[in-house]
Amino acid sequence: MPLRRGRIGRPGLLGTMARTAVITGTATAPPVDLVGKLRQLSELHSAGALSDAEFAAAKKQLLG
């Protein structure tokens, strides 16, 4: 039985649509796990890896 390799030739409709969405800027970004990111920042801050100023700046950037 021969090994199947990837698709050869022109891309399928879905691939073309996805590339078009990215190029035109209509592709949506995956949702951000805001609570998870804030928890991670808090843990870094508690462990001393982030200063108060760094923690506040990172939190402000996440929250907008």
Contacts in CASP RR format, 6 or more apart in sequence:
PFRMAT RR
TARGET T0000
AUTHOR 0000-0000-0000
METHOD contacts of the structure
MODEL  1
MPLRRGRIGRPGLLGTMARTAVITGTATAPPVDLVGKLRQLSELHSAGAL
SDAEFAAAKKQLLG
11 19 0 8 1.000
18 27 0 8 1.000
21 27 0 8 1.000
32 62 0 8 1.000
34 62 0 8 1.000
34 63 0 8 1.000
37 62 0 8 1.000
38 59 0 8 1.000
38 62 0 8 1.000
41 50 0 8 1.000
41 55 0 8 1.000
41 58 0 8 1.000
41 59 0 8 1.000
41 62 0 8 1.000
42 55 0 8 1.000
44 50 0 8 1.000
44 55 0 8 1.000
45 52 0 8 1.000
45 54 0 8 1.000
45 55 0 8 1.000
50 58 0 8 1.000
END
